[in-house]
């Protein structure tokens, strides 16, 4: 019941905000967004899932399963529930949406009711993505995320917002299509044994059965491999993985900062979440086979290094953060493909951690921009004197990105590196890991450079604006995020335990397929 | 038939009779005082008549009229009327629901659109007469009734397209539609004549039997089938018989464009389904119509989508989009495997897509009616910034367009998926690929309109003062129906499959 309540409350809030006036919408949206936030925190106290929701022998929390309609042999269902992988992301969505809404109060000054309505609508769609356990339901939410996001970029964005919005929509839709085809090849291949399209049913069908029925002339292992490739390509656009990343800088730079927070904080996690669910859980046998594992690891490492190099070349603070997201998502790929307890769980932890850290950085860049009206590193300097609190939080966020101990980024990256180093699945894992670790150095390089130029040193500014300390409602969300980052850095078990519990069965499954588990 | 033992068989024609009676009643109402006839009364009468017809059709459909009773097999259970000249079965009722729903929406929307129109009663009456014709087409079971019913659709349609008498575009469109339509009627009639010569019958069942028994005049039969195919292709606006459509839709009053592109197309398809699947199903050796439809389908969707990309007039974009959708639905005939078995059939998928399309396409054209009512202009640029002034209508339009593109924001997603699934499982992978690629292409021009509505700045002098109630109600109902067809799509599948089984079982 709680998930339905969560979805319904968010949806009705969105409708309410749509009909509210532009003056009342900002505050109203913030108050209303506390409802899903409160609900998700309450659910945390009641959370009792065990195992991986997609695999046999698991306990799914807050599960609802109702027949929806019959499509040929398949029963489509309304099937929702959460496990240790999805629940932390649900909480992340509710936390980030509330904070992003509050941080929109300053920059968004036109068509407010539509803006905040769309923010709540996208929250509902995201909650749907992370809680759906039926393929069609999941896909509907998955696509439903794109439409509000398109409008948020294309209406309230920067000068090239229309181009960026259209590119985002077409790129990610194409990705969805490729992924959809890939999944349906598997569904058709499973033949008559499959009678419902719930994700657990598909996962367990794939685990148990041969793909007996040929699809497009492919059967058995070939069909699995091709479907794996299509799914991977589809999700790679979303993550994004180099070379499918070109929509990301455009979308991020043009989107207003609060929208970037949602985009980087949660939308990118849809890609890695889906990779984990589909490619690395359903088709774990393909993911662990050679040379697929090595290729994926290489793709992850390339994303880490290339993303970081691109960030190094930027002057625009927002572009720096945007490109560094590509780098961070690369770590997730490296961790997932390792198929070790720490690697996979660490990668999942990184999804949550990066959601908070990139949210913090985008938000603080937004606050700096509100005051200075520039984001170019060379155009400003010495902001620490004028807006000390914002500047110091930005510095703290940057250190979190670099992996400073006692912050969540450190935990995530250390776990990923330990896990990836031990990998038995990827041949030459230590080499891949070592190269990936070098990414940290580059991150430190560009963030320190940017901080030194923009925050410290004597005050200078190219634009003609008086700089005053940011208002409380701008800084408070930053402080909350920083607090959460430190909390997870000190006490990662708050979420890590649940994650490990859900990742464990995936690894056991992997050993079924002949990979040795250590 | 046990469910309707209390009603005589002729009552199965109830929807058509209700529409006809309303059409005549409108003329009578107008005769009382032609100078001062109340437009509210006229709209009210037409909407009521349409709703009665829709209600009857839904009631019959849900009550199981014209469906096999327990223990019967699929083609049984249909009600033959007038010696087999008409047949009421699940398919005719399914399409009657589509036609009457569209007619009701169009009648609602016309209320404000016609405010300065001098022949309102005649307009509504013609709409309802055309709807009567369409409902009769769905029930036609003989080439004679089919031809008469098609003419009953066409003649009012020509007049309706040209009904803006002072508007040059409207008159030109009407004339163009009439000339091409008259030619296609002639071809259609000639085809019927040839089939008659070859088989000695006009009644569908008799023709089916004659073909099954073998006819010595196979080449005449083949030529007749090709000509009938041409007549159907004209009605549904499939390439290469589509060139009238963009001009006629562009010139016609927008509610009429909605009516013709949704309801008239559905009527054309129902004829195509019945004639080719039911009657010519055994004549595949004479003329392989499945292959012919395969080519027409792929060419139609491709040509239409690429033409739409080049248009700048919103109505023409939607006109080409409607041609493209004819191509998608034609897959139902192009991938037909000879019989309907299993739980998912390509024929059912085509019907389900027409059902959803009836709402989303009508809604999109009604939005254009709204824009014409506001006199904002006709090109994509003229639509800039409408979203700020009319957020509700523009949100509805966004739903229609994305649903037409196949995004899961409306029933169009499921119906397209249904088509794709049935195509691929039927072994026509390449046809499925054509459908997918075309849907991607279509996203470009649908997005273009959405972008114009929301992301562009409005012209400085854009000021909307009036928000017409009737149009808003019609658009809201269409949008609601489009969205609710996602959770409620199971019902559409269920009845589409029963309908498909009535002719292909």
Interface residues (C-beta under 8 A of the other chain):
Chain A: X18 X68 X69 X70 X71 X72 X73 X76 X111 X114 X139 X140 X143 X144 X146 X147 X151 X154 X155 X161 X162 X165 X166 X169 X170 X173 X174 X177 X181 X184 X188 X216
Chain B: X342 X343 X344 X388 X391 X398 X402 X407 X408 X409 X413 X418 X421 X424 X425 X429 X436 X440 X443 X444 X447 X451 X454 X455 X456 X486 X487 X489 X490 X491 X493 X494
